[in-house]
Amino acid sequence: MTATLVKEAAPPPVVGLADRARRLRRRGRIVALLFALPALLLLGALVVYPVLFSIGRSFFDASGTRFVGGENYAEMFRDPATLKAVRNTAIWVVVAPALLTGLGLILAVLVEKIRWATAFKLLLFMPMAVSFLAAGIIFRLAYDEDPNKGVLNAAVVSVHDAFTGTSAYPTARARDGQGLTAGEDGSYRTGASVSPGDSVALALVGVPPKDLPTDAEPAYAAAGREAAPDELRGVVYLDFTPGGGGERGRVDRRESGLPEMKVEAVRDGRTVAGTTTASDGSFRFSGLDAGSYTVRLPASNFAPPYDGISWLGPALVTPAIIGAYLWIWTGFAMVLIGAGLATLPRDALEAARMDGAGEWQIFRRITVPLLAPVLTVVFVTLVINVMKVFDLVYIIAPGPVQQDATVLATQMWLVSFGGGNNQGLGSALGVLLLLLVVPAMVFNVRRFRRSQR
């Protein structure tokens, strides 16, 4: 019997678990890359490419044809407008995030103690739904210097007039050649001396009949009254006859007196008596000693009305715009800090109260330290945001003070497209802004990763 040797077939290779896991991970990376590819392409087209292009463009002149090296970067710090933009940006970075974080913290703590907390949060968060363009228009109107348009100046003028008062005849002036001379302080006085027993008629013009007080009466009867021996009498009237006619410098029948006009009797440079005119413009000083006097109409009668505060003037335009920014972002800071506040361990707060700690001590020694990570994230996020602020500054600041309110973002736009037409310098400003923002972004990302771990 012939023995046949049958060679057994080799068994198939055994795939190890490590190799299989490695293949699954490789396949997972490929699938993830395929899903992320559209986002990466958009990121490259909308972020990476513009950044690289701007960096390259910053080394060329305004036309983009001649390489100038670092000249644009040197020009940035020689240009007064750019230096002012850097200064204003520094003010924004120092003031706005600190105020917003503080306001958000205070409001988040207080909201916990009120009944309608949800409605209050909703009201404070609503400005976040308003675009910066719409918010800029709203505050441009609110800051208008005309009290008839700007709500802030309307309130300021109302309070000022309630305590200080306002002149009734800001446009009035003396009739030329009728015995009144103007003082350096804006007052008017009689050129000739008068004595007790005399009557004077003080003619004024410049008051539109429609602006006369409703209780004003004709001055003709008052002008005809005679003064007693120990009194000085007179009338202050509007030397204008409606419809024409009348005699200049003389009180006619249809000419109106000027009520509530302050009048003073002056002797040897000192005011010895004062009064206000009646509804027909008449006045009188009784009990005067014999001698010569001067009748004076104080400057307060003719002071221009108080127009309020120039919110959008060179001195206040930046704080005014920061105020508008606070209105928009306070709700954002409050909601984020409120979310962190909701995660605080209540047992620590209750234990502190049981130990006799007051609410201020609890807030300062427990609440704020425990909220420090959340406060830091909110603060850094707002720092990044204010560095890029553009819309509010561009819309709220009027043209004449645009340079006084400019920040790096608006200056970059003005230099590149707003009339400067120097995209080389504008690109350099953009690179500077990027360099200022990147450290804050890196800090925020690292802190977020640490919190995730």
C-alpha positions in Angstrom: 0.0 0.0 0.0 1.4 3.2 -1.1 1.2 5.9 1.4 0.2 9.2 0.0 1.4 12.2 1.8 -1.2 14.9 1.8 0.1 18.3 2.6 -2.3 20.1 4.9 -3.3 23.6 3.8 -2.0 26.5 6.0 -4.6 28.0 8.3 -5.7 31.6 7.4 -3.8 34.3 9.3 -5.5 35.4 12.5 -6.2 39.1 12.6 -5.2 40.5 16.0 -7.5 42.7 18.0 -4.9 45.5 18.0 -4.8 45.5 14.1 -8.6 45.5 14.0 -8.9 48.5 16.4 -6.2 50.3 14.4 -8.2 49.8 11.1 -11.4 51.0 12.8 -9.7 54.1 14.1 -8.2 54.8 10.6 -11.6 54.4 9.0 -13.2 56.6 11.7 -10.7 59.4 11.0 -11.3 59.2 7.2 -15.1 59.3 7.8 -14.7 62.2 10.2 -12.5 64.0 7.7 -15.0 63.6 4.9 -17.7 65.0 7.1 -15.5 67.9 8.2 -14.2 68.6 4.7 -17.0 71.1 3.7 -16.5 73.0 7.0 -12.7 73.0 6.5 -13.1 74.3 3.0 -15.4 77.1 4.1 -13.0 77.9 7.0 -10.1 78.1 4.6 -11.9 80.2 2.1 -13.5 82.6 4.6 -10.9 82.8 7.4 -7.5 81.3 6.6 -7.2 82.8 3.1 -8.3 86.3 4.0 -5.9 86.3 7.0 -2.9 85.2 4.8 -3.9 87.6 2.1 -4.1 90.5 4.5 -0.7 89.7 6.0 0.8 89.7 2.5 -1.1 92.8 1.4 0.2 94.7 4.4 3.7 94.7 3.0 2.7 96.5 -0.2 1.7 100.1 -0.9 -1.7 101.6 -1.5 -1.8 100.4 -5.1 -0.7 96.9 -4.2 2.1 96.8 -6.8 5.2 98.1 -4.9 6.7 96.1 -2.0 7.3 98.5 1.0 8.2 96.0 3.7 7.3 97.2 7.2 6.6 100.8 6.1 2.8 100.4 6.7 3.4 99.1 10.2 5.7 102.1 10.9 3.1 104.5 9.4 0.4 103.1 11.8 2.2 104.5 14.8 3.1 107.8 13.1 -0.5 108.5 12.2 -2.4 110.6 14.9 -5.7 109.1 13.9 -4.4 105.5 14.4 -2.9 106.4 17.7 -6.2 107.8 18.8 -7.9 104.6 17.6 -5.5 102.6 19.7 -6.2 104.8 22.7 -9.9 104.5 22.3 -9.7 100.7 21.8 -7.7 100.5 25.1 -10.5 102.5 26.8 -13.0 100.1 25.5 -11.0 97.0 26.6 -10.5 98.4 30.1 -13.9 99.9 30.8 -16.6 97.9 28.9 -15.8 94.3 29.9 -15.2 95.3 33.5 -18.5 97.2 33.7 -20.5 94.5 31.9 -19.0 91.7 34.1 -19.8 93.7 37.3 -23.3 94.5 36.2 -24.0 91.0 35.1 -22.8 89.6 38.4 -24.9 92.1 40.4 -28.0 91.5 38.4 -27.6 87.7 38.4 -27.4 87.7 42.2 -30.3 90.2 42.6 -32.6 88.3 40.1 -32.4 85.2 42.3 -34.2 87.2 45.0 -37.1 88.6 43.0 -40.4 86.9 42.2 -40.6 87.5 38.5 -37.0 86.5 37.7 -37.8 84.9 34.3 -39.6 88.0 33.1 -36.8 90.3 34.3 -34.2 88.2 32.6 -36.2 88.3 29.4 -36.4 92.0 29.5 -32.7 92.4 30.0 -31.8 89.9 27.4 -34.1 91.4 24.7 -31.6 94.0 23.5 -29.4 91.0 22.3 -32.1 90.4 19.7 -31.6 93.9 18.3 -28.9 94.2 15.6 -26.1 96.7 16.2 -27.3 98.7 13.3 -30.8 99.1 14.8 -29.3 99.8 18.3 -27.0 102.4 16.8 -29.9 104.2 15.2 -31.9 104.0 18.5 -29.1 105.6 20.5 -28.2 108.1 17.8 -31.7 109.5 18.3 -31.6 109.1 22.1 -28.4 111.1 22.3 -29.6 113.9 20.0 -28.7 117.3 21.4 -32.1 118.8 20.5 -34.3 118.2 23.6 -37.3 117.9 21.3 -35.7 114.8 19.7 -33.2 113.3 22.1 -34.9 111.6 25.1 -31.9 111.9 27.3 -31.5 115.6 26.8 -35.2 116.1 27.2 -34.9 114.5 30.7 -31.8 116.5 31.6 -33.4 119.8 30.5 -36.6 119.0 32.4 -34.7 118.4 35.6 -32.5 121.4 35.1 -35.4 123.7 34.5 -37.3 122.3 37.5 -34.5 123.4 39.8 -32.9 126.3 38.1 -35.7 127.7 35.9 -35.3 129.2 32.5 -35.6 132.7 31.0 -38.9 133.7 29.5 -37.5 136.0 26.8 -34.2 134.6 25.5 -34.6 136.4 22.2 -35.6 139.8 23.6 -33.3 142.9 23.1 -33.6 146.6 23.8 -35.1 148.9 21.1 -32.2 151.0 19.8 -32.2 154.7 20.8 -34.9 154.3 23.4 -32.9 154.9 26.6 -31.7 151.4 27.3 -28.0 150.5 27.2 -26.5 147.0 27.1 -24.2 145.8 29.9 -21.2 143.5 29.4 -23.0 140.7 31.3 -26.0 140.8 28.9 -28.2 143.0 31.1 -29.9 146.2 30.1 -30.2 149.4 32.1 -31.5 152.9 31.7 -28.9 155.3 30.4 -30.4 158.3 32.3 -30.8 158.4 36.0 -34.3 158.3 37.5 -35.7 159.3 40.9 -38.7 158.4 43.1 -41.8 159.9 41.6 -40.7 159.1 38.0 -42.2 156.7 35.5 -40.2 154.9 32.9 -41.2 152.8 29.8 -38.6 150.2 28.8 -39.1 149.2 25.2 -38.0 145.7 24.0 -38.2 144.0 20.7 -37.3 140.5 19.3 -40.1 138.6 21.0 -42.5 136.9 18.5 -46.1 137.6 19.5 -46.8 133.8 19.5 -44.1 133.4 22.2 -45.7 135.8 24.6 -47.1 134.3 27.8 -50.8 133.5 27.7 -51.5 135.9 30.5 -49.8 138.9 28.9 -52.0 142.0 28.8 -51.8 145.4 26.9 -49.3 147.8 28.5 -51.1 151.0 27.5 -53.0 151.5 30.8 -50.0 150.7 33.0 -47.9 153.3 31.1 -50.3 156.1 31.9 -50.2 155.6 35.7 -48.4 158.2 37.7 -45.9 157.4 40.4 -46.3 158.4 44.0 -43.5 160.7 45.4 -41.8 157.9 47.2 -42.0 155.2 44.5 -40.5 154.5 41.1 -42.9 153.1 38.6 -42.5 151.8 35.1 -43.6 149.3 32.4 -41.6 146.8 30.3 -43.4 146.3 27.0 -43.0 144.8 23.5 -42.5 147.8 21.2 -44.3 146.1 18.3 -47.9 146.6 17.1 -49.4 143.5 15.5 -50.5 144.3 11.9 -48.3 147.4 11.7 -48.7 151.0 12.8 -47.9 152.5 16.1 -45.2 154.9 17.1 -41.7 153.7 17.9 -40.6 154.1 21.5 -44.1 154.9 22.7 -46.6 152.5 24.3 -49.5 152.1 21.9 -52.9 150.7 22.7 -52.3 147.3 21.2 -48.8 146.7 22.4 -48.3 144.0 25.0 -46.6 144.2 28.4 -43.9 141.5 29.2 -44.9 139.7 32.4 -42.6 138.0 34.8 -39.6 140.1 33.8 -37.1 140.7 36.6 -36.4 144.4 37.3 -33.9 145.9 39.7 -33.3 149.4 41.1 -29.6 150.1 41.3 -27.9 152.9 43.2 -24.1 153.4 43.4 -23.6 150.1 41.7 -25.6 148.2 44.3 -29.0 146.6 43.9 -31.3 148.2 46.5 -34.7 146.7 45.3 -36.0 144.1 43.0 -39.3 142.9 41.6 -41.0 141.2 38.7 -43.4 142.7 36.2 -47.2 142.1 36.4 -49.2 140.6 33.5 -49.4 144.1 31.8 -45.6 144.6 32.2 -45.9 147.1 35.0 -43.6 147.3 38.0 -43.0 149.6 40.9 -40.5 150.2 43.7 -41.9 151.8 46.8 -40.3 153.3 49.9 -37.1 154.4 48.0 -34.9 157.1 49.5 -34.5 160.3 47.6 -31.7 160.3 45.0 -30.7 159.0 41.6 -31.3 155.4 40.6 -30.8 153.2 37.5 -33.4 150.7 36.5 -31.8 147.4 35.3 -33.1 144.3 33.5 -30.8 141.5 34.7 -29.1 139.2 32.2 -31.1 136.2 33.6 -34.2 137.6 31.7 -32.4 137.0 28.4 -30.3 133.9 29.0 -30.6 131.3 26.2 -32.5 128.2 27.2 -30.5 125.2 28.6 -30.0 122.8 25.8 -28.7 119.8 27.8 -25.5 117.8 27.4 -23.6 117.3 24.2 -23.6 113.5 24.5 -22.0 113.1 21.0 -19.5 115.9 21.4 -15.7 115.1 21.3 -15.5 114.7 25.1 -18.4 112.3 25.7 -18.8 110.4 22.4 -16.8 107.4 23.5 -18.5 107.0 26.9 -21.9 107.5 25.2 -21.2 104.7 22.7 -19.9 102.4 25.5 -23.3 103.1 27.3 -25.1 101.8 24.2 -22.9 98.7 24.2 -23.7 98.1 27.8 -27.4 98.2 27.0 -27.0 95.5 24.5 -24.7 93.1 26.3 -25.7 93.4 29.9 -28.3 90.6 29.4 -25.7 88.3 27.9 -23.4 88.7 30.9 -26.2 88.3 33.4 -27.5 85.1 31.8 -24.1 83.4 31.6 -23.2 84.4 35.2 -26.7 83.4 36.3 -26.1 79.9 34.8 -22.9 79.6 36.8 -24.7 80.9 39.9 -27.3 78.1 39.6 -24.5 75.5 39.8 -23.1 76.7 43.1 -23.3 74.3 46.1 -26.2 75.6 48.2 -25.0 73.8 51.3 -21.9 76.1 51.4 -24.1 79.2 51.3 -26.5 77.9 53.9 -23.7 76.9 56.2 -22.2 80.4 55.9 -25.6 81.9 56.8 -26.0 79.5 59.8 -22.5 80.6 61.0 -23.8 84.2 61.1 -22.3 85.6 57.8 -24.1 88.5 56.3 -25.2 88.6 52.7 -22.4 90.9 51.7 -19.8 88.6 53.3 -21.4 85.6 51.5 -21.3 87.5 48.2 -17.7 88.6 48.7 -16.1 85.6 50.2 -18.1 82.7 48.8 -20.1 83.6 45.7 -17.5 85.6 43.9 -14.6 83.1 44.4 -16.7 80.2 43.4 -17.8 82.1 40.3 -14.3 83.2 39.3 -14.0 80.7 36.4 -17.3 81.9 34.9 -16.5 85.5 35.5 -13.1 85.0 33.7 -14.7 83.4 30.7 -17.3 86.2 30.4 -14.7 88.9 30.8 -12.3 87.5 28.2 -15.2 86.9 25.8 -16.2 90.5 26.1 -12.6 91.7 25.7 -12.5 89.8 22.3 -15.9 91.3 21.4 -15.0 94.9 22.2 -11.8 94.8 20.2 -13.8 94.1 17.1 -16.6 96.7 17.8 -17.4 98.6 14.6 -21.2 99.1 14.0 -22.0 101.2 17.0 -19.0 103.5 16.6 -19.7 104.0 12.9 -23.4 104.7 13.3 -23.7 106.6 16.6 -20.7 109.0 16.2 -21.6 111.9 13.9 -19.2 112.8 11.0 -17.5 115.7 12.7 -16.5 113.6 15.8 -15.9 110.3 13.9 -12.2 110.6 14.4 -12.7 111.3 18.2 -14.6 108.1 18.6 -12.7 105.9 16.2 -11.4 102.4 17.2 -9.1 100.0 15.4 -12.0 98.4 13.5 -13.5 101.6 12.2 -10.1 103.1 11.5 -9.2 100.0 9.4 -12.4 100.5 7.4 -11.9 104.3 7.0 -8.3 103.8 5.8 -9.2 101.0 3.4 -12.6 101.9 2.0 -13.9 105.1 3.7 -12.0 107.6 1.7 -8.4 106.6 2.5 -8.2 104.0 -0.3 -5.0 102.6 1.2 -5.6 98.9 1.6 -1.9 98.3 2.5 -2.2 100.4 5.6 -5.7 99.0 6.2 -4.3 95.5 6.0 -1.6 96.4 8.5 -4.3 97.6 10.9 -6.2 94.4 10.4 -3.1 92.4 11.2 -2.6 94.5 14.4 -6.2 93.8 15.4 -5.7 90.1 14.8 -2.5 90.1 17.0 -4.4 91.8 19.8 -7.3 89.4 19.6 -5.4 86.1 19.3 -4.0 86.0 22.9 -7.4 86.5 24.4 -8.8 83.7 22.1 -6.0 81.3 23.1 -6.6 82.0 26.8 -10.3 81.4 26.4 -9.8 78.1 24.5 -7.2 76.8 27.0 -9.5 77.6 29.9 -12.4 75.9 28.2 -10.3 72.7 27.7 -9.2 72.7 31.3 -12.8 73.0 32.4 -13.7 70.1 30.1 -11.0 67.9 31.7 
